[in-house]
Amino acid sequence: MINVEDILKGFKTPESRWARFGPYYAMFPLDFAFEVVEKYSKEGDYIIDPFAGRCSSIYAGGVLGRHSLGIEINPVGWLYGTVKLQPADKAEVTDRLLEIYSKRNYYNRAIERTPLFYRMCYCDEVLKFLFSARKHLNWKMNSIDATLMSILLVYLHGKLGEGLSNQMKMTKAMGMNYSINWWKKNKLTKPPEINPIDFVIKKLDWRYKKGIPKVFDSQVFFGDSTTELDRIVQKAQGTDVRFSLLFTSPPYCSVTDYYADQWLRLWLLGGPEVQKSIQEKHKGRFVSKEDYYNLLDTVFGNCAALMDKNSTIYVRTDRREFTFNSTLEILQKHFPKHKTEIADRPFRKKTQTEIHGNTSKETGEIDIIMIR
Ligand SMILES: C[S@@+](CC[C@H](N)C(=O)[O-])C[C@H]1O[C@@H](n2cnc3c(N)ncnc32)[C@H](O)[C@@H]1O
């Protein structure tokens, strides 16, 4: 029998060691994810999160014995999620780490040609190793490579001594010029000397110390919910699978740009060498109100086709007018028979914008809960 308090407090079990895996902007507080799953579903139920982020909702569902299904478009969030649901065997990850490290010297020339930012951020040994990982890890298709890559992503940047980098925020990568100027101003022009093998092995030892989590039938798809859900709806047709909890937090209109904020992690996954905002649909900041509205309308419309008639819809969103009003209007259109309750911080701990530095009295989030 799983003890949720053990997961939320301390690191005594494999479930607690993997629960917080992956720093991600706008992530759910962990206790919130577990409380919603426990309160609004029961064992054996089906849960869906079409904007899964680092997948705390899906992880809580899987650990608590619910069939849980997530979709995430951002590779960083998807990797954290897919790995924590099913990390690869530690010995195989360690062997792969040694193999990647052994190829680092092929990148002696490459690091010389790289922009100054990288040379100030990482010592040469780390940078050559990262080039090798970037080139050889087949993180989309192979679970050992995905596990190793996600560990590297977690520690790619952070406070001095806690990550592989020079001083940086952990949740969000700052721009190249900003970082260079900041390091110069703070006399941190030399990156810390780190042996990447010792560093990563220590992190693997800690993460796997209690084993790997027991997670019930759960997965997260890498892709765009506007198209992935069509496939899921078709697959569910003719079966008696119906979801009893839709538990999600959509992107907020015009707030964060998950691609620009995660640019350094995206670089390690093979993305551009410089920070860029992505112009592709559903990957930028959602500045177009029309596109934003259509995204929610399509996704929640497709979810409605999957939900049981007595389902619960739990959506945490931005309290600002446009995002909130659009979300409410769309949810009420697709779930016309559900009763709506609006809740302001119904659960006890910090909300996600407080975790990320919102100190104003008003919380950034508000919860829409719909029940039959
Ligand atoms: C507010 S965050 C969710 C955070 C999540 N609750 C967590 O705990 O990490 C919204 C997420 O929706 C994802 N997203 C945006 N558009 C999407 C789409 N069309 N399909 C799938 N995911 C999408 C973003 O990449 C982002 O990770």
The ligand as an ORCA input file, in Angstrom:
! r2SCAN-3c Opt
* xyz 0 1
  C       1.306     24.920    -17.623
  S       2.323     23.739    -18.397
  C       1.878     22.244    -17.606
  C       2.766     21.977    -16.435
  C       2.453     20.640    -15.780
  N       1.176     20.667    -15.089
  C       3.585     20.224    -14.833
  O       3.314     19.916    -13.653
  O       4.749     20.211    -15.267
  C       1.591     23.566    -19.990
  C       2.287     22.550    -20.888
  O       1.528     22.402    -22.079
  C       2.427     22.069    -23.121
  N       1.742     22.271    -24.407
  C       1.419     23.434    -25.015
  N       0.768     23.215    -26.175
  C       0.643     21.871    -26.291
  C       0.060     21.015    -27.271
  N      -0.536     21.522    -28.356
  N       0.119     19.690    -27.084
  C       0.737     19.161    -25.983
  N       1.313     19.926    -25.028
  C       1.268     21.250    -25.165
  C       3.596     23.007    -22.872
  O       4.765     22.548    -23.516
  C       3.682     22.953    -21.342
  O       4.593     21.961    -20.937
*
